[in-house]
């Protein structure tokens, strides 16, 4: 409460009348603040996302999206005129509270709504001229995954992940490295993407429409198909529980592809924003890279004693199911012709 009060002094939003309530997040700290003038979400940035150039980039991008009626957040200006405040070395943002409910993972309608919203996000982002200062390397780099596997090599062997199991993971990485080298990755259509498009960062209205797309920390220039891969994994995948941003185990819980759900997501996206033949062909490779990277990087967010089980539980099943699927071009052709190859 004392920290929140210190930050609120930087704004013209009144005084807190209730203790802050937790509002999720695995990297940043978010809380719901009620003042005598309304409700707000107060966000303290993780230091690794609080580099001044990163913060400035994100807010300039959010201003761009807001002018194009994309349902993304726009922070309240502090008394200084800035959309963020630095208090005791920490970077804070204050956002007006926007009502919304969690995604219903069983709803094909909401899967389509999420895909259409992502397409609209991309169309708006394509006209953004990004300022310098947030030039990040490629996402889900297979070199990072390979390094993580090598680091866990002995533990994986002790847990029985050796022989065919380890060979399968190595083979998956080899496919990613062969089909998606840097030259191919960077030749795909690119602009600023969301970078973390999953149900914990999207809220819905009571009638199943998009209420908000949240968390711009991972917005950098990358191939747009990376966001589509996220959408298929996190919205199109079938899982046994909801995605929860407050728990990395639930955020990266295992999933299985589903043809109808994938077709619903792809169809809704490409009706608004057609994909190229190359993007569709490489989409399963992006999904493999994203899934493996989620587990390799996510293990740092659980206690050391749980890291091995976190990594291996349900890891291989989605990859094997992707191996057995028909080409994604056939799913897309159910709904809309795709654009010609660009790479």
VOVO-745906 format. One record per residue: x, y, z of N, C-alpha, C, O in turn; residue in one letter. Coordinates in steps of 0.05 Angstrom, whole numbers, padded with zeros to 5 digits, always signed. Layout:
N
XYZXYZXYZXYZA/...
This chain:
343
+00016-00024+00000+00000+00000+00000+00017+00025+00000+00011+00045-00014X/+00039+00024+00015+00057+00048+00017+00070+00053-00011+00072+00076-00019X/+00079+00031-00024+00091+00034-00050+00071+00046-00070+00078+00064-00085X/+00047+00036-00070+00026+00045-00088+00021+00075-00083+00017+00090-00101X/+00019+00083-00057+00014+00110-00051+00036+00129-00061+00030+00151-00071X/+00061+00120-00059+00083+00136-00069+00081+00141-00099+00086+00162-00109X/+00073+00120-00113+00071+00122-00142+00047+00140-00149+00049+00157-00167X/+00024+00136-00136+00000+00151-00143+00004+00181-00138-00009+00197-00151X/+00023+00189-00121+00029+00217-00117+00039+00230-00143+00038+00254-00146X/+00049+00214-00161+00060+00225-00186+00037+00230-00207+00042+00240-00228X/+00013+00222-00200-00009+00223-00219-00032+00240-00207-00034+00244-00183X/-00050+00249-00225-00074+00263-00217-00098+00243-00218-00116+00247-00234X/-00097+00223-00201-00118+00203-00202-00131+00198-00175-00145+00179-00171X/-00126+00216-00157-00138+00213-00130-00121+00195-00112-00098+00189-00118X/-00134+00188-00089-00120+00172-00069-00132+00144-00067-00157+00141-00070X/-00116+00124-00062-00125+00097-00059-00144+00095-00035-00139+00106-00014X/-00167+00080-00040-00186+00077-00018-00188+00048-00009-00203+00041+00010X/-00174+00030-00023-00173+00002-00016-00145-00009-00019-00130+00003-00035X/-00137-00030-00005-00111-00042-00010-00109-00052-00038-00129-00061-00050X/-00085-00052-00050-00081-00062-00077-00088-00092-00078-00083-00107-00059X/-00099-00101-00101-00105-00129-00105-00087-00141-00127-00083-00127-00147X/-00076-00165-00123-00059-00176-00144-00074-00179-00170-00098-00184-00171X/-00059-00174-00192-00072-00175-00219-00055-00191-00239-00055-00185-00262X/-00041-00212-00229-00027-00230-00247+00000-00221-00256+00009-00199-00249X/+00013-00237-00273+00039-00231-00284+00060-00250-00273+00062-00254-00249X/+00077-00261-00291+00100-00277-00283+00126-00262-00283+00145-00270-00270X/+00127-00240-00297+00152-00224-00299+00149-00197-00286+00165-00189-00269X/+00127-00183-00293+00121-00157-00280+00102-00161-00257+00088-00181-00255X/+00101-00141-00239+00082-00141-00217+00059-00123-00223+00062-00099-00228X/+00035-00134-00224+00011-00119-00230-00009-00120-00207-00011-00140-00194X/-00022-00097-00202-00042-00097-00181-00065-00078-00189-00061-00059-00204X/-00088-00084-00178-00112-00068-00183-00114-00047-00161-00114-00054-00137X/-00116-00022-00169-00118+00000-00150-00145+00014-00153-00153+00021-00175X/-00158+00018-00131-00183+00033-00131-00179+00059-00116-00171+00059-00092X/-00183+00082-00130-00180+00108-00117-00207+00121-00115-00227+00110-00123X/-00207+00145-00104-00232+00159-00102-00241+00171-00128-00262+00184-00130X/-00226+00166-00150-00233+00175-00177-00237+00152-00197-00243+00157-00220X/-00233+00128-00188-00237+00106-00207-00219+00082-00201-00206+00081-00180X/-00218+00064-00221-00202+00039-00218-00179+00039-00238-00183+00048-00261X/-00156+00030-00230-00132+00030-00247-00116+00004-00242-00118-00009-00222X/-00100-00002-00262-00081-00024-00259-00053-00011-00257-00044+00003-00275X/-00040-00017-00235-00013-00007-00230+00007-00029-00237+00004-00052-00227X/+00027-00023-00252+00046-00043-00262+00074-00034-00256+00083-00013-00264X/+00089-00052-00242+00117-00047-00238+00133-00065-00257+00130-00089-00256X/+00148-00052-00274+00163-00067-00295+00186-00083-00283+00201-00074-00266X/+00188-00108-00293+00212-00123-00287+00236-00107-00297+00235-00096-00319X/+00258-00106-00282+00281-00090-00291+00291-00096-00319+00301-00078-00333X/+00289-00121-00327+00299-00128-00354+00282-00116-00376+00291-00114-00399X/+00257-00108-00370+00241-00094-00389+00239-00064-00385+00224-00050-00398X/+00254-00054-00365+00252-00026-00357+00274-00009-00368+00278+00014-00359X/+00290-00019-00387+00310-00002-00401+00295+00022-00413+00275+00018-00427X/+00304+00047-00408+00289+00070-00417+00281+00069-00447+00258+00077-00454X/+00299+00060-00464+00292+00059-00492+00270+00039-00498+00253+00043-00515X/+00269+00017-00483+00248-00003-00486+00221+00009-00478+00201+00006-00492X/+00221+00022-00455+00196+00034-00445+00185+00055-00464+00162+00055-00470X/+00203+00072-00474+00195+00092-00493+00184+00080-00519+00164+00089-00530X/+00197+00059-00529+00188+00045-00553+00160+00034-00548+00142+00038-00565X/+00155+00020-00526+00130+00008-00521+00107+00028-00520+00086+00023-00531X/+00112+00050-00507+00090+00070-00504+00085+00085-00530+00062+00092-00536X/+00106+00089-00546+00101+00101-00572+00085+00082-00590+00067+00091-00605X/+00090+00056-00587+00075+00036-00603+00046+00035-00593+00028+00034-00609X/+00042+00036-00567+00014+00036-00557-00001+00060-00565-00025+00058-00571X/+00012+00083-00566-00001+00108-00576-00009+00104-00606-00031+00112-00614X/+00008+00092-00621+00002+00086-00649-00022+00068-00652-00040+00074-00668X/-00023+00047-00636-00046+00028-00638-00072+00042-00628-00093+00037-00640X/-00070+00058-00607-00094+00071-00597-00106+00089-00618-00131+00091-00620X/-00090+00103-00634-00100+00120-00655-00114+00105-00677-00130+00116-00692X/-00110+00079-00678-00122+00061-00698-00143+00043-00686-00152+00023-00698X/-00152+00050-00662-00174+00037-00648-00168+00007-00643-00187-00009-00642X/-00143+00000-00639-00136-00027-00631-00140-00028-00600-00131-00010-00586X/-00154-00049-00590-00160-00049-00561-00136-00057-00543-00136-00077-00529X/-00116-00040-00545-00092-00044-00528-00091-00022-00507-00104-00002-00510X/-00075-00025-00486-00075-00005-00464-00061+00021-00473-00044+00021-00490X/-00069+00042-00460-00056+00068-00463-00052+00079-00434-00072+00085-00421X/-00028+00082-00426-00022+00089-00398-00031+00118-00392-00031+00135-00410X/-00038+00123-00367-00045+00150-00357-00019+00166-00357+00002+00156-00349X/-00021+00191-00365+00003+00209-00363+00007+00218-00334-00012+00226-00320X/+00032+00216-00325+00038+00227-00298+00039+00257-00299+00037+00269-00321X/+00042+00270-00276+00044+00299-00275+00067+00309-00292+00065+00332-00302X/+00087+00293-00296+00110+00301-00312+00104+00302-00342+00119+00314-00357X/+00081+00290-00350+00074+00288-00378+00082+00262-00390+00074+00256-00412X/+00098+00246-00376+00106+00220-00386+00085+00199-00379+00069+00202-00360X/+00085+00177-00395+00066+00156-00390+00077+00135-00371+00065+00113-00369X/+00099+00140-00358+00110+00123-00338+00123+00140-00317+00129+00163-00321X/+00129+00127-00294+00141+00141-00272+00163+00124-00260+00159+00099-00258X/+00186+00136-00253+00207+00121-00240+00208+00130-00210+00212+00153-00204X/+00203+00110-00193+00202+00116-00164+00221+00096-00150+00219+00072-00152X/+00241+00107-00136+00260+00091-00121+00274+00071-00140+00280+00048-00131X/+00279+00079-00164+00293+00062-00183+00276+00043-00198+00285+00029-00217X/+00250+00040-00191+00232+00022-00205+00215+00038-00225+00207+00061-00220X/+00208+00025-00247+00192+00037-00268+00163+00028-00266+00158+00004-00265X/+00145+00047-00263+00116+00041-00260+00100+00052-00283+00107+00073-00295X/+00078+00039-00289+00058+00048-00308+00031+00046-00295+00025+00027-00280X/+00013+00064-00302-00014+00064-00291-00033+00065-00314-00032+00082-00331X/-00051+00045-00314-00070+00042-00336-00099+00044-00326-00104+00033-00304X/-00117+00057-00340-00145+00055-00333-00154+00026-00333-00147+00011-00351X/-00170+00019-00314-00180-00009-00313-00201-00012-00335-00219+00004-00339X/-00198-00034-00350-00217-00040-00372-00230-00067-00365-00216-00087-00365X/-00256-00067-00361-00269-00092-00354-00265-00113-00376-00264-00107-00399X/-00264-00138-00367-00261-00160-00386-00259-00186-00371-00252-00186-00347X/-00266-00207-00384-00265-00234-00371-00245-00251-00385-00237-00246-00408X/-00236-00273-00372-00217-00292-00385-00229-00306-00409-00254-00308-00412X/-00212-00316-00425-00219-00332-00449-00233-00358-00441-00224-00371-00423X/-00254-00365-00455-00267-00391-00452-00253-00409-00472-00258-00408-00496X/-00236-00427-00463-00219-00443-00481-00235-00463-00497-00225-00474-00516X/-00261-00467-00491-00277-00486-00507-00293-00472-00529-00307-00485-00544X/-00291-00446-00531-00307-00430-00550-00293-00426-00576-00273-00412-00577X/-00303-00438-00598-00292-00432-00624-00297-00403-00632-00281-00391-00646X/-00319-00392-00623-00324-00364-00629-00303-00345-00618-00295-00326-00631X/-00294-00351-00594-00273-00334-00582-00246-00339-00594-00229-00321-00595X/-00241-00364-00604-00217-00369-00619-00216-00352-00644-00196-00341-00651X/-00239-00351-00658-00240-00334-00682-00237-00305-00675-00224-00290-00689X/-00250-00296-00653-00247-00268-00645-00218-00261-00639-00209-00239-00646X/-00204-00279-00625-00176-00274-00619-00159-00271-00644-00142-00254-00647X/-00165-00289-00664-00150-00288-00689-00155-00263-00704-00137-00251-00715X/-00181-00255-00706-00187-00231-00721-00175-00206-00707-00166-00188-00721X/-00174-00206-00680-00162-00184-00666-00132-00183-00671-00120-00161-00674X/-00119-00206-00672-00090-00207-00678-00085-00197-00707-00066-00182-00711X/-00102-00204-00726-00099-00194-00753-00102-00164-00753-00086-00150-00767X/-00121-00153-00739-00124-00124-00737-00100-00110-00724-00091-00089-00733X/-00089-00123-00704-00065-00113-00690-00042-00112-00710-00028-00092-00711X/-00039-00133-00726-00017-00133-00746-00021-00113-00768-00002-00100-00776X/-00045-00109-00777-00050-00089-00798-00043-00062-00788-00031-00046-00803X/-00051-00055-00763-00044-00029-00752-00014-00027-00747-00002-00006-00752X/-00001-00048-00738+00027-00047-00732+00044-00044-00757+00066-00033-00755X/+00035-00053-00780+00050-00052-00804+00057-00023-00812+00077-00019-00826X/+00041-00004-00804+00047+00024-00811+00063+00039-00789+00067+00063-00791X/+00072+00025-00769+00087+00037-00747+00116+00040-00755+00128+00021-00764X/+00127+00063-00751+00156+00068-00756+00170+00066-00729+00170+00085-00714X/+00182+00043-00723+00193+00039-00696+00217+00056-00691+00235+00059-00707X/+00218+00068-00667+00241+00084-00660+00265+00066-00653+00261+00042-00648X/+00289+00076-00653+00312+00059-00646+00312+00053-00616+00299+00066-00600X/+00327+00032-00609+00331+00026-00581+00320+00000-00572+00326-00008-00549X/+00305-00014-00589+00294-00040-00581+00297-00060-00604+00278-00072-00613X/+00322-00063-00613+00328-00082-00634+00336-00108-00622+00360-00113-00616X/+00317-00126-00618+00322-00151-00605+00329-00173-00625+00320-00171-00648X/+00344-00193-00617+00350-00215-00636+00325-00232-00641+00304-00228-00629X/+00328-00252-00659+00305-00269-00666+00294-00283-00642+00309-00290-00624X/+00268-00287-00643+00255-00301-00621+00258-00332-00624+00260-00342-00647X/+00258-00346-00602+00259-00375-00601+00282-00386-00617+00279-00406-00631X/+00305-00374-00613+00329-00383-00628+00335-00412-00621+00339-00418-00597X/+00337-00430-00641+00344-00457-00634+00371-00461-00620+00375-00481-00606X/+00389-00442-00624+00414-00443-00610+00411-00442-00580+00425-00455-00565X/+00391-00426-00571+00385-00424-00542+00373-00450-00532+00379-00459-00510X/+00356-00462-00548+00344-00488-00540+00365-00509-00538+00366-00525-00519X/+00383-00510-00558+00404-00530-00558+00422-00527-00534+00431-00546-00521X/+00429-00501-00527+00445-00496-00504+00431-00506-00478+00444-00517-00460X/+00405-00501-00477+00390-00511-00454+00390-00541-00451+00392-00552-00429X/+00387-00554-00474+00387-00584-00474+00415-00594-00464+00416-00613-00449X/+00436-00582-00474+00462-00590-00466+00467-00586-00436+00479-00602-00422X/+00457-00564-00426+00459-00558-00397+00445-00578-00380+00453-00585-00358X/+00423-00589-00391+00407-00609-00376+00414-00638-00383+00401-00656-00374X/+00434-00642-00399+00440-00668-00411+00441-00690-00390+00428-00711-00393X/+00456-00686-00369+00459-00707-00349+00433-00712-00334+00425-00735-00329X/+00419-00690-00328+00393-00693-00314+00372-00707-00331+00357-00724-00321X/+00372-00701-00357+00354-00714-00375+00359-00744-00376+00341-00761-00376X/+00385-00751-00378+00392-00779-00379+00384-00793-00353+00374-00816-00354X/+00388-00780-00330+00380-00792-00304+00350-00796-00303+00340-00815-00290X/+00335-00779-00317+00306-00780-00316+00295-00799-00338+00271-00802-00341X/+00313-00812-00352+00304-00830-00373+00300-00818-00400+00291-00832-00419X/+00306-00792-00403+00303-00779-00429+00329-00781-00444+00345-00763-00445X/+00334-00805-00455+00358-00810-00470+00350-00830-00492+00327-00837-00495X/+00369-00838-00507+00363-00857-00529+00343-00844-00548+00347-00822-00557X/+00321-00859-00555+00302-00848-00574+00289-00821-00566+00285-00804-00583X/+00283-00818-00540+00271-00793-00531+00289-00769-00536+00280-00749-00547X/+00314-00771-00528+00333-00749-00533+00339-00746-00563+00341-00723-00572X/+00341-00768-00577+00345-00767-00606+00322-00752-00620+00326-00737-00639X/+00298-00756-00610+00275-00743-00622+00277-00712-00618+00272-00697-00637X/+00284-00703-00594+00287-00675-00589+00309-00663-00606+00306-00642-00618X/+00331-00677-00608+00353-00668-00626+00344-00666-00655+00352-00647-00669X/+00328-00686-00663+00319-00685-00691+00300-00662-00696+00301-00649-00717X/+00283-00655-00676+00265-00632-00679+00282-00606-00681+00275-00589-00698X/+00303-00604-00666+00320-00580-00667+00334-00579-00695+00337-00557-00706X/+00342-00602-00705+00356-00602-00731+00337-00593-00753+00345-00579-00771X/+00311-00601-00751+00292-00592-00770+00288-00561-00769+00288-00548-00790X/+00286-00550-00745+00284-00521-00741+00308-00507-00753+00306-00487-00767X/+00332-00517-00746+00356-00504-00755+00359-00505-00786+00369-00486-00798X/+00350-00528-00798+00353-00531-00827+00333-00515-00842+00340-00503-00863X/+00308-00515-00833+00286-00501-00848+00283-00472-00840+00270-00457-00855X/+00293-00464-00817+00289-00437-00808+00316-00424-00799+00318-00415-00776X/+00336-00424-00817+00360-00409-00810+00355-00379-00809+00333-00370-00817X/+00373-00364-00799+00369-00335-00796+00361-00322-00823+00345-00304-00823X/+00373-00331-00845+00368-00319-00871+00338-00322-00878+00326-00304-00890X/+00326-00345-00872+00298-00350-00878+00281-00335-00858+00261-00322-00866X/+00288-00337-00833+00272-00324-00812+00269-00294-00818+00247-00283-00816X/+00290-00280-00824+00289-00251-00828+00279-00243-00855+00273-00219-00859X/+00276-00262-00874+00264-00255-00900+00234-00256-00900+00222-00246-00919X/+00222-00267-00880+00193-00268-00878+00181-00240-00872+00195-00223-00862X/+00155-00236-00879+00143-00209-00873+00146-00202-00844+00139-00217-00826X/+00156-00178-00839+00163-00169-00812+00152-00141-00806+00150-00124-00824X/+00144-00137-00781+00139-00111-00770+00138-00115-00740+00144-00137-00730X/+00130-00095-00725+00128-00099-00696+00105-00118-00690+00082-00114-00700X/+00111-00139-00675+00090-00159-00668+00085-00157-00638+00098-00142-00623X/+00065-00172-00628+00059-00172-00600+00080-00188-00585+00091-00178-00565X/+00087-00211-00594+00108-00227-00583+00101-00245-00559+00117-00261-00551X/+00077-00242-00548+00069-00258-00525+00039-00262-00526+00025-00257-00506X/+00028-00270-00549-00001-00271-00554-00013-00297-00543-00012-00317-00557X/-00023-00296-00519-00036-00319-00507-00060-00310-00490-00063-00286-00486X/-00077-00328-00482-00102-00320-00468-00099-00304-00443-00117-00288-00436X/-00076-00306-00429-00072-00290-00405-00068-00261-00412-00069-00244-00394X/-00062-00255-00437-00057-00227-00446-00080-00216-00463-00078-00196-00476X/-00103-00231-00464-00126-00222-00479-00151-00226-00461-00154-00247-00449X/-00167-00205-00460-00192-00207-00445-00216-00204-00464-00213-00193-00486X/-00239-00214-00455-00263-00215-00472-00286-00201-00459-00288-00199-00435X/-00305-00192-00476-00330-00181-00466-00349-00205-00461-00343-00228-00468X/-00371-00199-00448-00391-00220-00442-00402-00233-00467-00410-00256-00466X/-00402-00219-00490-00413-00231-00514-00391-00243-00532-00396-00249-00555X/-00367-00247-00520-00346-00262-00534-00329-00246-00553-00314-00258-00569X/-00330-00220-00551-00313-00203-00568-00288-00195-00551-00286-00200-00527X/-00268-00183-00565-00243-00176-00551-00247-00151-00535-00255-00130-00546X/-00241-00152-00510-00242-00128-00493-00215-00114-00492-00214-00090-00491X/-00193-00129-00493-00167-00117-00491-00145-00137-00498-00147-00161-00493X/-00123-00126-00510-00099-00141-00515-00077-00127-00499-00072-00104-00502X/-00065-00142-00481-00048-00131-00460-00019-00139-00463-00012-00158-00478X/-00002-00125-00448+00026-00133-00444+00043-00130-00469+00045-00148-00485X/+00054-00106-00473+00069-00100-00497+00099-00104-00493+00115-00096-00511X/+00108-00117-00472+00136-00119-00466+00152-00132-00488+00176-00125-00493X/+00140-00151-00503+00154-00166-00523+00149-00156-00551+00155-00170-00571X/+00139-00131-00553+00134-00119-00579+00160-00110-00592+00171-00089-00583X/+00170-00124-00612+00193-00116-00627+00189-00125-00656+00169-00139-00662X/+00207-00117-00673+00205-00125-00701+00213-00154-00705+00237-00161-00701X/+00194-00171-00712+00199-00199-00717+00179-00208-00739+00161-00193-00746X/+00183-00232-00750+00163-00242-00769+00135-00244-00757+00132-00253-00734X/+00115-00234-00771+00088-00233-00760+00078-00261-00755+00060-00265-00737X/+00088-00281-00770+00079-00308-00766+00085-00319-00738+00072-00338-00730X/+00104-00307-00725+00110-00316-00697+00085-00312-00679+00080-00330-00663X/+00071-00290-00682+00047-00286-00667+00025-00306-00674+00010-00315-00657X/+00023-00313-00700+00003-00332-00708+00010-00360-00696-00008-00374-00688X/+00036-00366-00695+00044-00391-00681+00035-00391-00652+00025-00411-00642X/+00039-00369-00638+00029-00366-00611-00001-00371-00609-00011-00385-00592X/-00016-00358-00628-00045-00361-00627-00054-00389-00630-00072-00398-00617X/-00041-00404-00648-00048-00432-00652-00042-00449-00628-00057-00467-00620X/-00018-00445-00616-00011-00460-00593-00029-00454-00569-00040-00473-00557X/-00033-00429-00563-00046-00421-00538-00076-00418-00540-00090-00422-00520X/-00087-00412-00564-00116-00411-00568-00126-00436-00582-00147-00447-00575X/-00111-00445-00602-00120-00468-00618-00114-00495-00605-00127-00515-00611X/-00094-00496-00588-00087-00521-00575-00107-00530-00554-00119-00513-00541X/-00111-00556-00552-00129-00567-00532-00112-00574-00507-00092-00588-00509X/-00121-00563-00484-00106-00568-00459-00126-00575-00437-00150-00571-00440X/-00117-00585-00415-00135-00594-00393-00141-00573-00373-00152-00579-00352X/-00133-00548-00378-00139-00526-00359-00133-00500-00372-00122-00499-00394X/-00140-00478-00358-00136-00451-00369-00106-00443-00368-00092-00452-00350X/-00098-00426-00386-00073-00412-00385-00074-00391-00363-00094-00376-00362X/-00054-00390-00346-00054-00371-00324-00026-00358-00322-00006-00371-00318X/-00026-00331-00326-00001-00317-00327+00013-00315-00300+00037-00309-00299X/-00002-00321-00279+00011-00319-00252+00026-00344-00245+00040-00345-00224X/+00024-00365-00261+00037-00391-00255+00049-00401-00281+00035-00409-00299X/+00076-00402-00283+00089-00410-00308+00082-00439-00315+00082-00446-00338X/+00075-00456-00295+00068-00483-00301+00042-00484-00316+00038-00500-00335X/+00023-00467-00308-00003-00466-00322-00002-00450-00348-00017-00455-00367X/+00017-00431-00349+00020-00416-00373+00031-00433-00396+00024-00429-00419X/+00048-00452-00389+00061-00469-00409+00052-00498-00406+00067-00517-00413X/+00028-00503-00396+00018-00530-00394+00016-00543-00422+00013-00529-00442X/+00019-00569-00423+00020-00583-00448-00007-00580-00463-00027-00573-00451X/-00006-00586-00489-00029-00582-00506-00027-00601-00530-00007-00614-00534X/-00049-00604-00544-00049-00620-00569-00063-00604-00591-00082-00590-00586X/-00053-00606-00615-00066-00592-00637-00093-00604-00643-00098-00627-00638X/-00111-00587-00654-00138-00595-00661-00145-00583-00688-00144-00558-00691X/-00151-00599-00707-00155-00590-00734-00177-00569-00736-00174-00548-00749X/-00200-00573-00723-00222-00554-00724-00214-00527-00711-00221-00506-00722X/-00201-00528-00688-00193-00504-00675-00172-00489-00690-00173-00464-00692X/-00153-00504-00701-00132-00491-00718-00145-00478-00743-00138-00455-00750X/-00163-00492-00756-00176-00481-00779-00192-00456-00772-00193-00437-00788X/-00205-00456-00749-00221-00433-00740-00202-00409-00737-00209-00386-00745X/-00179-00413-00723-00161-00391-00719-00149-00381-00745-00149-00357-00750X/-00139-00399-00761-00126-00391-00786-00146-00377-00805-00140-00357-00817X/-00170-00389-00806-00190-00377-00824-00197-00349-00816-00199-00331-00834X/-00201-00344-00790-00209-00317-00781-00186-00297-00786-00190-00274-00792X/-00161-00307-00782-00138-00289-00786-00135-00281-00815-00133-00258-00822X/-00134-00301-00833-00128-00295-00861-00151-00282-00876-00147-00271-00897X/-00176-00283-00865-00197-00268-00877-00191-00238-00875-00199-00222-00892X/-00177-00230-00853-00170-00202-00849-00142-00195-00860-00138-00173-00869X/-00124-00214-00859-00096-00208-00864-00083-00233-00877-00071-00249-00862X/-00085-00237-00903-00075-00262-00915-00046-00267-00910-00030-00248-00908X/-00039-00292-00908-00011-00301-00904+00001-00311-00930-00014-00318-00949X/+00027-00310-00932+00040-00320-00956+00043-00351-00955+00039-00363-00934X/+00049-00362-00978+00053-00391-00979+00077-00399-00961+00075-00419-00947X/+00098-00383-00961+00121-00389-00944+00114-00388-00914+00123-00405-00898X/+00098-00369-00906+00090-00367-00878+00074-00392-00870+00079-00403-00848X/+00055-00400-00886+00039-00424-00880+00057-00449-00878+00054-00466-00861X/+00076-00451-00897+00093-00474-00898+00111-00476-00873+00117-00497-00863X/+00120-00452-00863+00138-00452-00841+00124-00449-00814+00138-00450-00793X/+00098-00445-00814+00084-00442-00789+00088-00465-00769+00093-00459-00745X/+00087-00490-00777+00092-00512-00758+00121-00511-00746+00125-00520-00724X/+00140-00500-00762+00167-00498-00752+00169-00477-00730+00182-00480-00710X/+00156-00454-00735+00154-00434-00714+00142-00444-00689+00150-00438-00667X/+00121-00461-00692+00107-00472-00669+00126-00490-00653+00126-00490-00628X/+00141-00507-00667+00160-00524-00653+00181-00508-00638+00187-00514-00615X/+00192-00488-00652+00212-00471-00639+00201-00457-00614+00214-00455-00593X/+00177-00446-00617+00164-00432-00594+00159-00450-00571+00165-00443-00548X/+00149-00474-00576+00142-00493-00554+00167-00501-00540+00168-00501-00515X/+00188-00509-00554+00213-00518-00541+00225-00494-00525+00235-00498-00503X/+00224-00471-00537+00236-00448-00523+00220-00441-00498+00232-00434-00477X/+00194-00443-00499+00177-00438-00475+00187-00455-00451+00190-00445-00429X/+00192-00481-00456+00199-00499-00435+00228-00494-00426+00234-00496-00402X/+00246-00489-00445+00274-00485-00437+00277-00460-00421+00291-00460-00400X/+00265-00438-00429+00268-00413-00415+00250-00412-00390+00258-00401-00369X/+00226-00424-00392+00208-00423-00369+00218-00438-00344+00209-00432-00322X/+00236-00457-00348+00245-00473-00325+00260-00455-00305+00262-00463-00281X/+00270-00432-00313+00284-00414-00294+00264-00401-00275+00273-00390-00255X/+00238-00403-00280+00218-00391-00263+00206-00409-00243+00188-00402-00228X/+00216-00434-00241+00207-00453-00221+00230-00460-00203+00253-00456-00211X/+00225-00470-00179+00247-00478-00161+00265-00498-00174+00256-00514-00191X/+00290-00497-00168+00310-00515-00181+00302-00544-00179+00307-00559-00198X/+00290-00552-00157+00282-00580-00153+00260-00589-00173+00256-00613-00177X/+00246-00569-00185+00224-00576-00203+00231-00572-00232+00214-00578-00249X/+00254-00562-00238+00260-00554-00265+00260-00576-00285+00250-00573-00308X/+00271-00599-00278+00271-00621-00297+00243-00631-00303+00236-00635-00326X/+00227-00635-00282+00199-00644-00287+00183-00624-00302+00166-00631-00319X/+00188-00598-00297+00174-00577-00312+00181-00579-00341+00163-00577-00358X/+00206-00584-00347+00215-00585-00375+00203-00609-00390+00194-00606-00413X/+00203-00633-00378+00196-00657-00393+00167-00664-00393+00157-00678-00411X/+00151-00654-00373+00123-00662-00371+00107-00652-00395+00103-00628-00399X/+00098-00671-00411+00081-00664-00434+00096-00649-00456+00084-00635-00472X/+00123-00651-00457+00139-00636-00476+00136-00647-00505+00132-00632-00524X/+00138-00673-00507+00141-00686-00534+00115-00690-00548+00113-00689-00572X/+00093-00694-00533+00067-00701-00545+00058-00680-00565+00048-00688-00587X/+00059-00654-00560+00051-00634-00580+00068-00636-00606+00057-00632-00628X/+00094-00641-00603+00111-00642-00626+00104-00667-00643+00103-00665-00667X/+00100-00689-00630+00092-00713-00645+00065-00710-00659+00062-00719-00682X/+00047-00696-00647+00021-00691-00659+00024-00672-00683+00010-00676-00703X/+00041-00652-00681+00046-00635-00704+00058-00651-00727+00052-00646-00750X/+00076-00670-00721+00088-00686-00742+00066-00701-00758+00070-00705-00782X/+00044-00708-00745+00024-00724-00759+00003-00708-00773-00015-00719-00786X/+00004-00681-00770-00017-00664-00782-00013-00660-00812+00009-00663-00822X/-00035-00655-00826-00034-00647-00854-00020-00619-00856-00019-00605-00836X/-00010-00613-00879+00002-00586-00883-00017-00564-00876-00041-00566-00880X/-00007-00542-00865-00024-00520-00856-00037-00506-00880-00057-00493-00877X/-00025-00509-00903-00037-00497-00927-00065-00508-00932-00083-00493-00941X/-00069-00534-00926-00095-00546-00930-00116-00535-00911-00139-00532-00918X/-00107-00529-00886-00126-00517-00867-00134-00489-00876-00157-00481-00875X/-00114-00474-00886-00119-00446-00895-00137-00446-00919-00154-00428-00922X/-00134-00465-00937-00150-00466-00962-00180-00471-00957-00196-00466-00975X/-00187-00479-00933-00215-00483-00926-00229-00456-00926-00254-00454-00930X/-00214-00434-00921-00227-00409-00916-00219-00386-00935-00236-00369-00941X/-00195-00386-00945-00186-00362-00959-00161-00369-00975-00144-00383-00965X/-00159-00359-01000-00134-00364-01014-00111-00348-01001-00115-00326-00990X/-00087-00359-01002-00065-00346-00990-00049-00331-01011-00052-00335-01035X/-00031-00313-01002-00015-00297-01020+00008-00314-01031+00015-00334-01018X/+00019-00306-01053+00042-00321-01064+00066-00319-01047+00068-00302-01029X/+00085-00337-01052+00110-00337-01037+00125-00311-01040+00125-00299-01061X/+00137-00302-01017+00153-00278-01018+00183-00283-01012+00199-00265-01014X/+00190-00308-01005+00218-00314-00999+00228-00337-01016+00251-00345-01013X/
